[in-house]
Amino acid sequence: MLIHVLYDDNKYDYVKGFQLDRLLEVKKVQKFKRSTGWVTVGVDPMRWRKNPNYHGLERRAA
């Protein structure tokens, strides 16, 4: 599935989920679109795939 993104240079694109994760890590995306609407990075709540500070069991993968 492709995700609609707005880059920091105000250009739009479609990327795969793993690409969006990387773009968010390097802070190259202003917004991306979910089924519920646009998410503004740094303003709207986002889920992260992995929290490097969390050392417990990953329950969602079970």
CHARMM-style PDB file with segment names, atoms N, HN, CA, C and O in Angstrom:
ATOM      1  N   MET     1       0.838  -1.180   0.000  1.00  0.00      PROA
ATOM      2  CA  MET     1       0.000   0.000   0.000  1.00  0.00      PROA
ATOM      3  C   MET     1       0.885   1.246   0.000  1.00  0.00      PROA
ATOM      4  O   MET     1       1.877   1.311   0.727  1.00  0.00      PROA
ATOM      5  N   LEU     2       0.529   2.213  -0.801  1.00  0.00      PROA
ATOM      6  HN  LEU     2      -0.276   2.160  -1.392  1.00  0.00      PROA
ATOM      7  CA  LEU     2       1.286   3.455  -0.876  1.00  0.00      PROA
ATOM      8  C   LEU     2       0.625   4.521  -0.008  1.00  0.00      PROA
ATOM      9  O   LEU     2      -0.598   4.578   0.118  1.00  0.00      PROA
ATOM     10  N   ILE     3       1.464   5.356   0.582  1.00  0.00      PROA
ATOM     11  HN  ILE     3       2.457   5.310   0.479  1.00  0.00      PROA
ATOM     12  CA  ILE     3       1.004   6.398   1.501  1.00  0.00      PROA
ATOM     13  C   ILE     3       1.346   7.751   0.893  1.00  0.00      PROA
ATOM     14  O   ILE     3       2.478   7.975   0.465  1.00  0.00      PROA
ATOM     15  N   HSD     4       0.384   8.637   0.856  1.00  0.00      PROA
ATOM     16  HN  HSD     4      -0.536   8.454   1.204  1.00  0.00      PROA
ATOM     17  CA  HSD     4       0.564   9.985   0.321  1.00  0.00      PROA
ATOM     18  C   HSD     4       1.315  10.817   1.356  1.00  0.00      PROA
ATOM     19  O   HSD     4       0.916  10.874   2.519  1.00  0.00      PROA
ATOM     20  N   VAL     5       2.411  11.468   0.929  1.00  0.00      PROA
ATOM     21  HN  VAL     5       2.735  11.422  -0.016  1.00  0.00      PROA
ATOM     22  CA  VAL     5       3.211  12.280   1.843  1.00  0.00      PROA
ATOM     23  C   VAL     5       3.439  13.668   1.263  1.00  0.00      PROA
ATOM     24  O   VAL     5       3.411  13.871   0.049  1.00  0.00      PROA
ATOM     25  N   LEU     6       3.666  14.615   2.164  1.00  0.00      PROA
ATOM     26  HN  LEU     6       3.689  14.450   3.150  1.00  0.00      PROA
ATOM     27  CA  LEU     6       4.095  15.963   1.802  1.00  0.00      PROA
ATOM     28  C   LEU     6       5.478  16.149   2.405  1.00  0.00      PROA
ATOM     29  O   LEU     6       5.640  16.143   3.625  1.00  0.00      PROA
ATOM     30  N   TYR     7       6.477  16.315   1.534  1.00  0.00      PROA
ATOM     31  HN  TYR     7       6.345  16.319   0.543  1.00  0.00      PROA
ATOM     32  CA  TYR     7       7.852  16.499   1.994  1.00  0.00      PROA
ATOM     33  C   TYR     7       8.067  17.908   2.543  1.00  0.00      PROA
ATOM     34  O   TYR     7       7.215  18.784   2.392  1.00  0.00      PROA
ATOM     35  N   ASP     8       9.212  18.109   3.180  1.00  0.00      PROA
ATOM     36  HN  ASP     8       9.904  17.398   3.303  1.00  0.00      PROA
ATOM     37  CA  ASP     8       9.565  19.416   3.726  1.00  0.00      PROA
ATOM     38  C   ASP     8       9.717  20.489   2.647  1.00  0.00      PROA
ATOM     39  O   ASP     8       9.589  21.680   2.932  1.00  0.00      PROA
ATOM     40  N   ASP     9       9.992  20.066   1.404  1.00  0.00      PROA
ATOM     41  HN  ASP     9      10.097  19.098   1.173  1.00  0.00      PROA
ATOM     42  CA  ASP     9      10.141  21.031   0.311  1.00  0.00      PROA
ATOM     43  C   ASP     9       8.813  21.297  -0.411  1.00  0.00      PROA
ATOM     44  O   ASP     9       8.791  21.840  -1.516  1.00  0.00      PROA
ATOM     45  N   ASN    10       7.701  20.901   0.240  1.00  0.00      PROA
ATOM     46  HN  ASN    10       7.719  20.460   1.137  1.00  0.00      PROA
ATOM     47  CA  ASN    10       6.337  21.116  -0.268  1.00  0.00      PROA
ATOM     48  C   ASN    10       6.005  20.324  -1.533  1.00  0.00      PROA
ATOM     49  O   ASN    10       5.101  20.706  -2.276  1.00  0.00      PROA
ATOM     50  N   LYS    11       6.713  19.240  -1.784  1.00  0.00      PROA
ATOM     51  HN  LYS    11       7.447  18.930  -1.180  1.00  0.00      PROA
ATOM     52  CA  LYS    11       6.399  18.348  -2.900  1.00  0.00      PROA
ATOM     53  C   LYS    11       5.655  17.132  -2.365  1.00  0.00      PROA
ATOM     54  O   LYS    11       5.935  16.653  -1.266  1.00  0.00      PROA
ATOM     55  N   TYR    12       4.707  16.641  -3.151  1.00  0.00      PROA
ATOM     56  HN  TYR    12       4.480  17.030  -4.044  1.00  0.00      PROA
ATOM     57  CA  TYR    12       3.915  15.472  -2.778  1.00  0.00      PROA
ATOM     58  C   TYR    12       4.473  14.226  -3.452  1.00  0.00      PROA
ATOM     59  O   TYR    12       5.087  14.295  -4.517  1.00  0.00      PROA
ATOM     60  N   ASP    13       4.244  13.080  -2.803  1.00  0.00      PROA
ATOM     61  HN  ASP    13       3.745  13.024  -1.938  1.00  0.00      PROA
ATOM     62  CA  ASP    13       4.712  11.809  -3.340  1.00  0.00      PROA
ATOM     63  C   ASP    13       3.907  10.690  -2.700  1.00  0.00      PROA
ATOM     64  O   ASP    13       3.149  10.915  -1.756  1.00  0.00      PROA
ATOM     65  N   TYR    14       4.079   9.493  -3.219  1.00  0.00      PROA
ATOM     66  HN  TYR    14       4.694   9.310  -3.985  1.00  0.00      PROA
ATOM     67  CA  TYR    14       3.530   8.279  -2.621  1.00  0.00      PROA
ATOM     68  C   TYR    14       4.698   7.379  -2.269  1.00  0.00      PROA
ATOM     69  O   TYR    14       5.580   7.153  -3.098  1.00  0.00      PROA
ATOM     70  N   VAL    15       4.716   6.859  -1.038  1.00  0.00      PROA
ATOM     71  HN  VAL    15       4.000   7.042  -0.364  1.00  0.00      PROA
ATOM     72  CA  VAL    15       5.806   5.994  -0.584  1.00  0.00      PROA
ATOM     73  C   VAL    15       5.237   4.759   0.097  1.00  0.00      PROA
ATOM     74  O   VAL    15       4.073   4.734   0.499  1.00  0.00      PROA
ATOM     75  N   LYS    16       6.066   3.744   0.220  1.00  0.00      PROA
ATOM     76  HN  LYS    16       7.012   3.764  -0.106  1.00  0.00      PROA
ATOM     77  CA  LYS    16       5.685   2.534   0.952  1.00  0.00      PROA
ATOM     78  C   LYS    16       5.863   2.781   2.446  1.00  0.00      PROA
ATOM     79  O   LYS    16       6.554   3.717   2.849  1.00  0.00      PROA
ATOM     80  N   GLY    17       5.239   1.940   3.261  1.00  0.00      PROA
ATOM     81  HN  GLY    17       4.678   1.179   2.934  1.00  0.00      PROA
ATOM     82  CA  GLY    17       5.273   2.116   4.712  1.00  0.00      PROA
ATOM     83  C   GLY    17       6.670   2.168   5.290  1.00  0.00      PROA
ATOM     84  O   GLY    17       6.959   3.017   6.133  1.00  0.00      PROA
ATOM     85  N   PHE    18       7.552   1.264   4.846  1.00  0.00      PROA
ATOM     86  HN  PHE    18       7.316   0.574   4.161  1.00  0.00      PROA
ATOM     87  CA  PHE    18       8.914   1.258   5.386  1.00  0.00      PROA
ATOM     88  C   PHE    18       9.666   2.523   4.978  1.00  0.00      PROA
ATOM     89  O   PHE    18      10.531   2.995   5.715  1.00  0.00      PROA
ATOM     90  N   GLN    19       9.339   3.074   3.802  1.00  0.00      PROA
ATOM     91  HN  GLN    19       8.636   2.690   3.204  1.00  0.00      PROA
ATOM     92  CA  GLN    19       9.973   4.317   3.374  1.00  0.00      PROA
ATOM     93  C   GLN    19       9.495   5.485   4.231  1.00  0.00      PROA
ATOM     94  O   GLN    19      10.281   6.366   4.581  1.00  0.00      PROA
ATOM     95  N   LEU    20       8.212   5.490   4.566  1.00  0.00      PROA
ATOM     96  HN  LEU    20       7.574   4.775   4.282  1.00  0.00      PROA
ATOM     97  CA  LEU    20       7.682   6.541   5.434  1.00  0.00      PROA
ATOM     98  C   LEU    20       8.362   6.496   6.791  1.00  0.00      PROA
ATOM     99  O   LEU    20       8.713   7.540   7.342  1.00  0.00      PROA
ATOM    100  N   ASP    21       8.552   5.306   7.335  1.00  0.00      PROA
ATOM    101  HN  ASP    21       8.268   4.458   6.887  1.00  0.00      PROA
ATOM    102  CA  ASP    21       9.243   5.178   8.623  1.00  0.00      PROA
ATOM    103  C   ASP    21      10.608   5.847   8.568  1.00  0.00      PROA
ATOM    104  O   ASP    21      10.977   6.597   9.471  1.00  0.00      PROA
ATOM    105  N   ARG    22      11.352   5.576   7.512  1.00  0.00      PROA
ATOM    106  HN  ARG    22      11.053   4.966   6.778  1.00  0.00      PROA
ATOM    107  CA  ARG    22      12.698   6.143   7.367  1.00  0.00      PROA
ATOM    108  C   ARG    22      12.634   7.660   7.184  1.00  0.00      PROA
ATOM    109  O   ARG    22      13.422   8.393   7.783  1.00  0.00      PROA
ATOM    110  N   LEU    23      11.703   8.129   6.363  1.00  0.00      PROA
ATOM    111  HN  LEU    23      11.063   7.534   5.877  1.00  0.00      PROA
ATOM    112  CA  LEU    23      11.558   9.569   6.147  1.00  0.00      PROA
ATOM    113  C   LEU    23      11.198  10.293   7.438  1.00  0.00      PROA
ATOM    114  O   LEU    23      11.660  11.409   7.675  1.00  0.00      PROA
ATOM    115  N   LEU    24      10.380   9.667   8.266  1.00  0.00      PROA
ATOM    116  HN  LEU    24      10.004   8.760   8.073  1.00  0.00      PROA
ATOM    117  CA  LEU    24      10.043  10.261   9.562  1.00  0.00      PROA
ATOM    118  C   LEU    24      11.258  10.294  10.476  1.00  0.00      PROA
ATOM    119  O   LEU    24      11.457  11.263  11.210  1.00  0.00      PROA
ATOM    120  N   GLU    25      12.073   9.242  10.439  1.00  0.00      PROA
ATOM    121  HN  GLU    25      11.912   8.456   9.843  1.00  0.00      PROA
ATOM    122  CA  GLU    25      13.284   9.198  11.268  1.00  0.00      PROA
ATOM    123  C   GLU    25      14.237  10.333  10.923  1.00  0.00      PROA
ATOM    124  O   GLU    25      14.842  10.929  11.814  1.00  0.00      PROA
ATOM    125  N   VAL    26      14.375  10.636   9.636  1.00  0.00      PROA
ATOM    126  HN  VAL    26      13.884  10.152   8.911  1.00  0.00      PROA
ATOM    127  CA  VAL    26      15.312  11.677   9.203  1.00  0.00      PROA
ATOM    128  C   VAL    26      14.634  13.038   9.028  1.00  0.00      PROA
ATOM    129  O   VAL    26      15.233  13.986   8.520  1.00  0.00      PROA
ATOM    130  N   LYS    27      13.376  13.114   9.460  1.00  0.00      PROA
ATOM    131  HN  LYS    27      12.889  12.344   9.873  1.00  0.00      PROA
ATOM    132  CA  LYS    27      12.624  14.378   9.487  1.00  0.00      PROA
ATOM    133  C   LYS    27      12.535  15.058   8.118  1.00  0.00      PROA
ATOM    134  O   LYS    27      12.839  16.242   7.976  1.00  0.00      PROA
ATOM    135  N   LYS    28      12.113  14.286   7.119  1.00  0.00      PROA
ATOM    136  HN  LYS    28      11.865  13.324   7.234  1.00  0.00      PROA
ATOM    137  CA  LYS    28      11.965  14.808   5.758  1.00  0.00      PROA
ATOM    138  C   LYS    28      10.509  14.992   5.348  1.00  0.00      PROA
ATOM    139  O   LYS    28      10.237  15.415   4.224  1.00  0.00      PROA
ATOM    140  N   VAL    29       9.567  14.683   6.238  1.00  0.00      PROA
ATOM    141  HN  VAL    29       9.787  14.340   7.151  1.00  0.00      PROA
ATOM    142  CA  VAL    29       8.143  14.729   5.898  1.00  0.00      PROA
ATOM    143  C   VAL    29       7.415  15.714   6.807  1.00  0.00      PROA
ATOM    144  O   VAL    29       7.597  15.698   8.024  1.00  0.00      PROA
ATOM    145  N   GLN    30       6.588  16.574   6.205  1.00  0.00      PROA
ATOM    146  HN  GLN    30       6.441  16.587   5.216  1.00  0.00      PROA
ATOM    147  CA  GLN    30       5.739  17.485   6.976  1.00  0.00      PROA
ATOM    148  C   GLN    30       4.441  16.805   7.381  1.00  0.00      PROA
ATOM    149  O   GLN    30       3.994  16.910   8.523  1.00  0.00      PROA
ATOM    150  N   LYS    31       3.837  16.093   6.405  1.00  0.00      PROA
ATOM    151  HN  LYS    31       4.200  16.008   5.478  1.00  0.00      PROA
ATOM    152  CA  LYS    31       2.533  15.459   6.623  1.00  0.00      PROA
ATOM    153  C   LYS    31       2.471  14.147   5.861  1.00  0.00      PROA
ATOM    154  O   LYS    31       3.184  13.942   4.879  1.00  0.00      PROA
ATOM    155  N   PHE    32       1.600  13.262   6.336  1.00  0.00      PROA
ATOM    156  HN  PHE    32       1.020  13.429   7.133  1.00  0.00      PROA
ATOM    157  CA  PHE    32       1.265  12.062   5.576  1.00  0.00      PROA
ATOM    158  C   PHE    32      -0.205  11.768   5.788  1.00  0.00      PROA
ATOM    159  O   PHE    32      -0.800  12.197   6.776  1.00  0.00      PROA
ATOM    160  N   LYS    33      -0.789  11.031   4.850  1.00  0.00      PROA
ATOM    161  HN  LYS    33      -0.306  10.683   4.047  1.00  0.00      PROA
ATOM    162  CA  LYS    33      -2.231  10.834   4.874  1.00  0.00      PROA
ATOM    163  C   LYS    33      -2.597   9.443   5.370  1.00  0.00      PROA
ATOM    164  O   LYS    33      -2.112   8.432   4.864  1.00  0.00      PROA
ATOM    165  N   ARG    34      -3.464   9.422   6.373  1.00  0.00      PROA
ATOM    166  HN  ARG    34      -3.859  10.243   6.784  1.00  0.00      PROA
ATOM    167  CA  ARG    34      -4.079   8.191   6.879  1.00  0.00      PROA
ATOM    168  C   ARG    34      -5.488   8.104   6.307  1.00  0.00      PROA
ATOM    169  O   ARG    34      -5.957   9.025   5.640  1.00  0.00      PROA
ATOM    170  N   SER    35      -6.147   6.999   6.573  1.00  0.00      PROA
ATOM    171  HN  SER    35      -5.765   6.251   7.115  1.00  0.00      PROA
ATOM    172  CA  SER    35      -7.536   6.863   6.113  1.00  0.00      PROA
ATOM    173  C   SER    35      -8.442   7.901   6.773  1.00  0.00      PROA
ATOM    174  O   SER    35      -9.494   8.245   6.235  1.00  0.00      PROA
ATOM    175  N   THR    36      -8.028   8.399   7.942  1.00  0.00      PROA
ATOM    176  HN  THR    36      -7.173   8.119   8.379  1.00  0.00      PROA
ATOM    177  CA  THR    36      -8.826   9.391   8.668  1.00  0.00      PROA
ATOM    178  C   THR    36      -8.472  10.828   8.301  1.00  0.00      PROA
ATOM    179  O   THR    36      -9.120  11.761   8.775  1.00  0.00      PROA
ATOM    180  N   GLY    37      -7.454  11.018   7.465  1.00  0.00      PROA
ATOM    181  HN  GLY    37      -6.928  10.260   7.080  1.00  0.00      PROA
ATOM    182  CA  GLY    37      -7.056  12.360   7.057  1.00  0.00      PROA
ATOM    183  C   GLY    37      -5.564  12.580   7.194  1.00  0.00      PROA
ATOM    184  O   GLY    37      -4.806  11.657   7.494  1.00  0.00      PROA
ATOM    185  N   TRP    38      -5.158  13.816   6.970  1.00  0.00      PROA
ATOM    186  HN  TRP    38      -5.774  14.565   6.727  1.00  0.00      PROA
ATOM    187  CA  TRP    38      -3.740  14.165   7.013  1.00  0.00      PROA
ATOM    188  C   TRP    38      -3.238  14.245   8.450  1.00  0.00      PROA
ATOM    189  O   TRP    38      -3.932  14.735   9.341  1.00  0.00      PROA
ATOM    190  N   VAL    39      -2.015  13.753   8.659  1.00  0.00      PROA
ATOM    191  HN  VAL    39      -1.451  13.355   7.936  1.00  0.00      PROA
ATOM    192  CA  VAL    39      -1.331  13.806   9.949  1.00  0.00      PROA
ATOM    193  C   VAL    39      -0.199  14.813   9.824  1.00  0.00      PROA
ATOM    194  O   VAL    39       0.629  14.702   8.920  1.00  0.00      PROA
ATOM    195  N   THR    40      -0.151  15.784  10.710  1.00  0.00      PROA
ATOM    196  HN  THR    40      -0.823  15.874  11.445  1.00  0.00      PROA
ATOM    197  CA  THR    40       0.937  16.757  10.731  1.00  0.00      PROA
ATOM    198  C   THR    40       2.000  16.267  11.703  1.00  0.00      PROA
ATOM    199  O   THR    40       1.737  16.087  12.892  1.00  0.00      PROA
ATOM    200  N   VAL    41       3.198  16.056  11.184  1.00  0.00      PROA
ATOM    201  HN  VAL    41       3.411  16.203  10.218  1.00  0.00      PROA
ATOM    202  CA  VAL    41       4.303  15.546  11.991  1.00  0.00      PROA
ATOM    203  C   VAL    41       4.656  16.578  13.060  1.00  0.00      PROA
ATOM    204  O   VAL    41       4.807  17.763  12.763  1.00  0.00      PROA
ATOM    205  N   GLY    42       4.785  16.122  14.294  1.00  0.00      PROA
ATOM    206  HN  GLY    42       4.662  15.159  14.535  1.00  0.00      PROA
ATOM    207  CA  GLY    42       5.115  17.002  15.403  1.00  0.00      PROA
ATOM    208  C   GLY    42       3.903  17.632  16.068  1.00  0.00      PROA
ATOM    209  O   GLY    42       4.030  18.266  17.116  1.00  0.00      PROA
ATOM    210  N   VAL    43       2.723  17.463  15.467  1.00  0.00      PROA
ATOM    211  HN  VAL    43       2.619  16.948  14.616  1.00  0.00      PROA
ATOM    212  CA  VAL    43       1.495  18.026  16.029  1.00  0.00      PROA
ATOM    213  C   VAL    43       0.520  16.914  16.391  1.00  0.00      PROA
ATOM    214  O   VAL    43       0.046  16.833  17.524  1.00  0.00      PROA
ATOM    215  N   ASP    44       0.230  16.064  15.423  1.00  0.00      PROA
ATOM    216  HN  ASP    44       0.616  16.129  14.503  1.00  0.00      PROA
ATOM    217  CA  ASP    44      -0.729  14.977  15.625  1.00  0.00      PROA
ATOM    218  C   ASP    44      -0.043  13.747  16.221  1.00  0.00      PROA
ATOM    219  O   ASP    44       1.145  13.526  15.987  1.00  0.00      PROA
ATOM    220  N   PRO    45      -0.787  12.948  16.991  1.00  0.00      PROA
ATOM    221  CA  PRO    45      -0.189  11.741  17.576  1.00  0.00      PROA
ATOM    222  C   PRO    45       0.160  10.720  16.493  1.00  0.00      PROA
ATOM    223  O   PRO    45      -0.579  10.536  15.525  1.00  0.00      PROA
ATOM    224  N   MET    46       1.302  10.066  16.681  1.00  0.00      PROA
ATOM    225  HN  MET    46       1.902  10.216  17.466  1.00  0.00      PROA
ATOM    226  CA  MET    46       1.758   9.042  15.741  1.00  0.00      PROA
ATOM    227  C   MET    46       2.221   7.825  16.513  1.00  0.00      PROA
ATOM    228  O   MET    46       2.685   7.925  17.649  1.00  0.00      PROA
ATOM    229  N   ARG    47       2.087   6.684  15.881  1.00  0.00      PROA
ATOM    230  HN  ARG    47       1.711   6.602  14.959  1.00  0.00      PROA
ATOM    231  CA  ARG    47       2.608   5.445  16.453  1.00  0.00      PROA
ATOM    232  C   ARG    47       3.965   5.170  15.828  1.00  0.00      PROA
ATOM    233  O   ARG    47       4.193   5.456  14.653  1.00  0.00      PROA
ATOM    234  N   TRP    48       4.847   4.618  16.620  1.00  0.00      PROA
ATOM    235  HN  TRP    48       4.661   4.386  17.574  1.00  0.00      PROA
ATOM    236  CA  TRP    48       6.159   4.224  16.096  1.00  0.00      PROA
ATOM    237  C   TRP    48       6.241   2.721  16.104  1.00  0.00      PROA
ATOM    238  O   TRP    48       5.686   2.064  16.984  1.00  0.00      PROA
ATOM    239  N   ARG    49       6.922   2.182  15.141  1.00  0.00      PROA
ATOM    240  HN  ARG    49       7.374   2.715  14.426  1.00  0.00      PROA
ATOM    241  CA  ARG    49       7.056   0.729  15.038  1.00  0.00      PROA
ATOM    242  C   ARG    49       7.821   0.158  16.224  1.00  0.00      PROA
ATOM    243  O   ARG    49       7.422  -0.863  16.784  1.00  0.00      PROA
ATOM    244  N   LYS    50       8.901   0.798  16.607  1.00  0.00      PROA
ATOM    245  HN  LYS    50       9.225   1.628  16.152  1.00  0.00      PROA
ATOM    246  CA  LYS    50       9.678   0.307  17.738  1.00  0.00      PROA
ATOM    247  C   LYS    50      10.159   1.483  18.568  1.00  0.00      PROA
ATOM    248  O   LYS    50      10.593   2.503  18.033  1.00  0.00      PROA
ATOM    249  N   ASN    51      10.077   1.328  19.864  1.00  0.00      PROA
ATOM    250  HN  ASN    51       9.724   0.499  20.299  1.00  0.00      PROA
ATOM    251  CA  ASN    51      10.584   2.331  20.782  1.00  0.00      PROA
ATOM    252  C   ASN    51      11.921   1.827  21.303  1.00  0.00      PROA
ATOM    253  O   ASN    51      11.953   0.818  22.008  1.00  0.00      PROA
ATOM    254  N   PRO    52      13.029   2.494  20.980  1.00  0.00      PROA
ATOM    255  CA  PRO    52      14.333   2.000  21.414  1.00  0.00      PROA
ATOM    256  C   PRO    52      14.508   1.998  22.933  1.00  0.00      PROA
ATOM    257  O   PRO    52      15.407   1.332  23.446  1.00  0.00      PROA
ATOM    258  N   ASN    53      13.668   2.727  23.653  1.00  0.00      PROA
ATOM    259  HN  ASN    53      12.937   3.268  23.236  1.00  0.00      PROA
ATOM    260  CA  ASN    53      13.775   2.776  25.110  1.00  0.00      PROA
ATOM    261  C   ASN    53      12.957   1.692  25.796  1.00  0.00      PROA
ATOM    262  O   ASN    53      13.051   1.517  27.011  1.00  0.00      PROA
ATOM    263  N   TYR    54      12.148   0.956  25.015  1.00  0.00      PROA
ATOM    264  HN  TYR    54      12.072   1.099  24.028  1.00  0.00      PROA
ATOM    265  CA  TYR    54      11.298  -0.089  25.583  1.00  0.00      PROA
ATOM    266  C   TYR    54      12.003  -1.428  25.459  1.00  0.00      PROA
ATOM    267  O   TYR    54      12.394  -1.834  24.365  1.00  0.00      PROA
ATOM    268  N   HSD    55      12.164  -2.119  26.594  1.00  0.00      PROA
ATOM    269  HN  HSD    55      11.846  -1.790  27.483  1.00  0.00      PROA
ATOM    270  CA  HSD    55      12.901  -3.379  26.598  1.00  0.00      PROA
ATOM    271  C   HSD    55      12.030  -4.558  27.014  1.00  0.00      PROA
ATOM    272  O   HSD    55      12.554  -5.618  27.357  1.00  0.00      PROA
ATOM    273  N   GLY    56      10.732  -4.396  26.991  1.00  0.00      PROA
ATOM    274  HN  GLY    56      10.306  -3.536  26.712  1.00  0.00      PROA
ATOM    275  CA  GLY    56       9.819  -5.470  27.373  1.00  0.00      PROA
ATOM    276  C   GLY    56       9.390  -6.301  26.172  1.00  0.00      PROA
ATOM    277  O   GLY    56       9.892  -6.125  25.062  1.00  0.00      PROA
ATOM    278  N   LEU    57       8.468  -7.195  26.414  1.00  0.00      PROA
ATOM    279  HN  LEU    57       8.061  -7.338  27.316  1.00  0.00      PROA
ATOM    280  CA  LEU    57       7.923  -8.069  25.390  1.00  0.00      PROA
ATOM    281  C   LEU    57       7.062  -7.273  24.416  1.00  0.00      PROA
ATOM    282  O   LEU    57       6.234  -6.465  24.836  1.00  0.00      PROA
ATOM    283  N   GLU    58       7.250  -7.495  23.133  1.00  0.00      PROA
ATOM    284  HN  GLU    58       7.923  -8.151  22.792  1.00  0.00      PROA
ATOM    285  CA  GLU    58       6.429  -6.848  22.114  1.00  0.00      PROA
ATOM    286  C   GLU    58       5.135  -7.636  21.986  1.00  0.00      PROA
ATOM    287  O   GLU    58       5.096  -8.658  21.301  1.00  0.00      PROA
ATOM    288  N   ARG    59       4.077  -7.170  22.639  1.00  0.00      PROA
ATOM    289  HN  ARG    59       4.109  -6.340  23.196  1.00  0.00      PROA
ATOM    290  CA  ARG    59       2.820  -7.909  22.696  1.00  0.00      PROA
ATOM    291  C   ARG    59       2.024  -7.826  21.410  1.00  0.00      PROA
ATOM    292  O   ARG    59       1.248  -8.734  21.113  1.00  0.00      PROA
ATOM    293  N   ARG    60       2.192  -6.763  20.637  1.00  0.00      PROA
ATOM    294  HN  ARG    60       2.822  -6.025  20.878  1.00  0.00      PROA
ATOM    295  CA  ARG    60       1.408  -6.614  19.409  1.00  0.00      PROA
ATOM    296  C   ARG    60       1.798  -7.640  18.356  1.00  0.00      PROA
ATOM    297  O   ARG    60       0.991  -7.968  17.487  1.00  0.00      PROA
ATOM    298  N   ALA    61       3.002  -8.145  18.420  1.00  0.00      PROA
ATOM    299  HN  ALA    61       3.658  -7.879  19.126  1.00  0.00      PROA
ATOM    300  CA  ALA    61       3.465  -9.112  17.423  1.00  0.00      PROA
ATOM    301  C   ALA    61       2.939 -10.511  17.718  1.00  0.00      PROA
ATOM    302  O   ALA    61       3.013 -11.387  16.856  1.00  0.00      PROA
ATOM    303  N   ALA    62       2.416 -10.736  18.906  1.00  0.00      PROA
ATOM    304  HN  ALA    62       2.357 -10.024  19.606  1.00  0.00      PROA
ATOM    305  CA  ALA    62       1.961 -12.078  19.302  1.00  0.00      PROA
ATOM    306  C   ALA    62       0.611 -12.413  18.725  1.00  0.00      PROA
ATOM    307  OT1 ALA    62       0.090 -13.502  18.963  1.00  0.00      PROA
TER     308      ALA     62
END
